[in-house]
Amino acid sequence: MRRGFLNREHRKDKANEETSKPSHKWTSDSGGTATRREPVAVSSNDIGITTRGFLKKDYQKQSNDAHISTPVASVSTASSSQNKVAKVIPIPSRPIHTLPTPSPGLIKTWGITNTGSTSARVAYFPLLPGLGYCPGVCLFPSGLKEALESMPDFPSLNPSFMRPDIVYEIRNSLIPNAGVGMFATEDLDVGDMIIMEYPFLSQPQETPYVPGPNSDPDMFMRALFRRLPQEGQDIFWSLHNCKPIGPSSKMKGIFDTNGLPMDLRPGDPVYVGLSKNISRINHSCVRNAQVTWSLQEWSWRVWALQPIKKGDEITISYVPPDLPRLARQQILRDNYSISSCICSCCSLPPALVKQSDENRIRLNHYTPPQWYMDGLPDIELEEAARDLDPDYRKLKEIIIESTMWMELMDQEKCWIAPVTGFHSQRLVKAWSALGPKGRSMAVKMARRAQVLERACLGMRSDGGWEAVLRDIEASDWWDKARRV
Ligand SMILES: C[S@@+](CC[C@H](N)C(=O)[O-])C[C@H]1O[C@@H](n2cnc3c(N)ncnc32)[C@H](O)[C@@H]1O
C-alpha cells in the first residue's frame, strides 16, 4: 500500500531565471494512450532540401529518395556580418561522450562488496539555500570527502539555473498500480527546468561488508540513516519499496527502488542517492523529462524534454531507452517490479512495436564518428562546404543524413545524447554554411541544439548557443560554402 504524499515547499527566490525557450516538439506521453505520432516536420527551407517524413520511407532508400531540388542559381552575397566588427562566434562542437541522463534504471541492485574493510565515514552536507528540506547525509570511503571538499567552491549553486516557483505536485498516478507520481501544475516547454533537488541520503552503490554470522549487510546504511534528521527519516520511510521483503531488507528495498545515480569524479565509486520528490517520478519509455546530476551543486535537476501540459504526469526512463520493448520490459520487471509498461510506445499494435524496436535498435547501434567523440574538427563537413559544386550536393547529403537521425529520435521520442549532440551541432553548421539561404534552418536547429543539449546534459552554462543565436551571421560557419 503506497502512502499519499504531501508536497512541501522548499524553494527560495533566485537572482536569475533560465530564459532559454525551446524549439523542439514532443508530445506528452502521460495517460498512456496508444497512438502513434507523426514525425516532427524539420524542413521547408530556402534551398529546397525536403526532409519531412523521412521515416515513412524505407531506410535503405532514404539517401537516394530524399528530394533534393534542382540547383540553386546563386546565393546572396550580401551578409549582414560584413557590416559588423569582425567577431567570430564558434558554433559549439562539444562532444557528448556518455549517456548523461541519470535514471534509476541504470542502477543495478545495490550491492555489497566483500572488501574486508569497513572504513567509511558519514559526511553531512549543509543544506544549500532553496534546495531541500534537511541537510543531506552521505557515506564516503576515507579520502573522498576531503577530495570533493578541495574542489573550488564545493558545493555551490549556479543561480542562473534555478527556479523559485514550484511547478509540480505529487499525487496518485493515472498509471495503474504505479502509486504516486509527479504532475505538472502549469504548462512547461521543452528545456524548462522542472525541479532541482538535493540527495538527502547518498552512498556508494556498493558498500564494504565483512560476511559473518552476526554481520549486518545494511550496517553502513543504518549508520547513515541514524544520522538523518527526523524529517529525513520520515521521508525515507515514506518512499516506495518495490522489492519483496525477505531476501532484501525494507531499507535496502527503498534504496534500490528509488536511488538515482550521482556521478562523482572519474574513477570514483558509483554513487546513488535518494530525493524526496524526484524519487517519485514514474517511468515511461517515451519520457517527457530527463534527470541530470551536477556534482558542483550536489543536486539533480529535472528538465522537460517535451512540451508538458498542466496536469500531465512527468515521466523519466528507468531503462536505456534505445533498447527494444522486450529488453526494456525485462529490466522494468526485474528492477522495479513493473509487470508491464503501458506507455504509448509499449502499447502500440504489434506491427508498430516492431517498427519502433527497429528504430531503437538502429539508434542503439549507431555511434557518432570517433573524431567527434575525440573532440576533433568536422573535416568532412569542412570539405563539403569547400566543394565547388554549385548544387552544394555534398553539403545537402550531410544535411539529409543528420536530419534523418534527428527525425528518427523525434519519432521514437528517444534522444540519445551523443547522437543528438553530433547531429544537431552538425546541422547548425551545415545550414549556417549555406549563408542567408540556410539562415532560418540554422537558427531553428541552433535553438533546438541548445534546448536538447541542456536537457541532455544539465549544463551549468548555456554552452555557447545563446551567443550563436544572438548573431548567427557572426558564427564561424556562416556562409562558409560561399566564402571558401
Ligand atoms: C522510483 S518509484 C516511483 C514513485 C512511486 N510511484 C511511488 O509511489 O513512490 C518506482 C516505482 O514506481 C512504480 N512505477 C513507476 N513507473 C511505473 C510504470 N510506468 N508502471 C507501473 N508502475 C510504475 C513501480 O512500483 C516502481 O517500482
The ligand as a Tripos MOL2 file, in Angstrom:
@<TRIPOS>MOLECULE
LIG
   27    29     1     0     0
SMALL
NO_CHARGES

@<TRIPOS>ATOM
      1 C1         11.0120    5.3860   -8.0430 C.3       1 LIG1
      2 S1          9.4500    4.7680   -7.6200 S.3       1 LIG1
      3 C2          8.4120    5.9760   -8.3170 C.3       1 LIG1
      4 C3          7.4520    6.5350   -7.3030 C.3       1 LIG1
      5 C4          6.3730    5.5820   -6.9030 C.3       1 LIG1
      6 N1          5.3390    5.5330   -7.9330 N.3       1 LIG1
      7 C5          5.7790    5.9270   -5.5600 C.2       1 LIG1
      8 O1          4.5800    5.7070   -5.3740 O.co2     1 LIG1
      9 O2          6.5110    6.3810   -4.6910 O.co2     1 LIG1
     10 C6          9.3960    3.3940   -8.7040 C.3       1 LIG1
     11 C7          8.1790    2.5440   -8.5330 C.3       1 LIG1
     12 O3          7.0230    3.2060   -9.0370 O.3       1 LIG1
     13 C8          6.1970    2.2870   -9.7470 C.3       1 LIG1
     14 N2          6.1790    2.6730  -11.1680 N.ar      1 LIG1
     15 C9          6.9390    3.6170  -11.7470 C.ar      1 LIG1
     16 N3          6.6580    3.7260  -13.0570 N.ar      1 LIG1
     17 C10         5.7060    2.8190  -13.3200 C.ar      1 LIG1
     18 C11         5.0190    2.4360  -14.5100 C.ar      1 LIG1
     19 N4          5.2530    3.0250  -15.6780 N.pl3     1 LIG1
     20 N5          4.1100    1.4430  -14.4290 N.ar      1 LIG1
     21 C12         3.8600    0.8230  -13.2470 C.ar      1 LIG1
     22 N6          4.4830    1.1400  -12.0780 N.ar      1 LIG1
     23 C13         5.3930    2.1300  -12.1120 C.ar      1 LIG1
     24 C14         6.8140    0.9270   -9.5910 C.3       1 LIG1
     25 O4          6.2480    0.3190   -8.4720 O.3       1 LIG1
     26 C15         8.2590    1.2630   -9.3200 C.3       1 LIG1
     27 O5          8.9150    0.2460   -8.5920 O.3       1 LIG1
@<TRIPOS>BOND
     1     1     2 1
     2     2     3 1
     3     2    10 1
     4     3     4 1
     5     4     5 1
     6     5     6 1
     7     5     7 1
     8     7     8 2
     9     7     9 1
    10    10    11 1
    11    11    12 1
    12    11    26 1
    13    12    13 1
    14    13    14 1
    15    13    24 1
    16    14    15 ar
    17    14    23 ar
    18    15    16 ar
    19    16    17 ar
    20    17    18 ar
    21    17    23 ar
    22    18    19 1
    23    18    20 ar
    24    20    21 ar
    25    21    22 ar
    26    22    23 ar
    27    24    25 1
    28    24    26 1
    29    26    27 1
@<TRIPOS>SUBSTRUCTURE
     1 LIG1         1 GROUP 0 **** ****
